[in-house]
Amino acid sequence: MHRNEENGIKECSQLWELDDTKVCLHYAKLLLRDSAKWKLEEFMKEWRRTTPAGMEPSIEMLRGEALVEKLGPESWLQLYSISSLPTKPADRFSALFKERAKWEWDDLEPYLRYQDLSY
């Protein structure tokens, strides 16, 4: 089996299979680049509308790619990709805590994956 994981396509013999998560994430990034912040509810509605039929986008797919912020009764979503952060731990922590003074562990954890850091 030949795998081309970067673009979300897996090839088995003569069959091709799309990686739902990578395809959904691609469409999410397109939407997030169009607008700095989205109301979470509106984003999810638009994401579902633009994603190919048969694929089900999930907020979990955005871990390490976007941040959700609660402002009063509403939740807002913004692009904040792990790929845009420095790889040196001290620089990464500095960037993270410039973005937010306080973090919940579930929000912070994807940005701390050790394989993404250079020591």
C-alpha positions, 0 to 999 in steps of 0.5 A: 500500500502506498500512502500519501499522508500529507494530502490525506489520500491513501492508495490501496492497489487501484482504490483511493481512500480519503482521510476524513480528518485531513480533508475536513481539516483542510476545509476548516483552515480555508474557512478560518483563513477567510475570517479572523474569528468565528462564532463557534456555532456559525463556523460549525454550520459553515464547515459542515456545509462546505465539507464533502458529503459523507464526511462529518467535521468535529471540533476535536479535529481542530486540536492544535489548529484552532482555539475556542474562546468563551466570551460570555455566553458565546464561544468564538473560534480562531486559527492558531496552528501548531505549525506557526509556533516556534520549535524551541520550548522556551520560545514556544511557551513565550508565544503561547502565553502571549496568546493567553495568560491562562490555559486549560490543559485540554487547550494547551496539550496539543501545542506541547507535543514533544515531537514538535519541539526541538531541544 
